[in-house]
Amino acid sequence: MVQTLPARDVDLGYLVHRFGLQRIREPRFFSEWQEGLPELIEAEQHFLGHIQEGYINLVEYPPVLERAVQLSILSPLLFLAGFFLPPFHIQVEKSIEVSDQNEEVTIRGQIDILLIKDQFWVMVIESKKASFSTEVGLAQLLAYMLANPHPHRPGFGMVTTGSAFLFVKLVQGDTPQFATSDQFGILNTTQGIHEAFRVLKRLGQL
């Protein structure tokens, strides 16, 4: 009998055991989050400042739930990055399922936000409430990425709590491999929302 699990209950150890997932620490494997990043124009910097101030206002009235993160942080970022315009389109709460090679286990869930370009998954985005860490959503995000219908091309994802952003690259094949970026904090002075936005734009350009 096939065992069915919700994606939110899956951890990294389980994906390693069932899907052979490997974490790669070689920087060249996921160089896209550091190389070729676009420069920000003044209007973008100004808009990002508003998003940052909005987050500060948000956390003063807890709890900061997942839906609030999506509305106040994610939606403005995606709008500013141009992901609501052609050639991109967005799907929300998209149902997916992925089975291991022996088809003994099926993982099911709903992707928070899926960015698509020409029927290809550009990026999978998972959001969590602010009291969580990005690591909480990492395994769930990777489970969704394993369901990408275009496994011959690298896949990218992002998990965010509103206060932090983490980017992920997954390369499938006989052995699926993934790597993560540094974590970007929205209130950091050096690697904050501006740098996270540059990575977001860069991945959309690939």
Helices and strands as residue ranges (DSSP letters): E 3-6, G 7-9, H 12-19, E 22-23, G 27-30, H 42-59, H 66-69, I 70-74, H 75-80, E 88-99, E 105-117, E 120-127, H 134-146, E 155-160, E 164-171, E 177-185, H 193-205
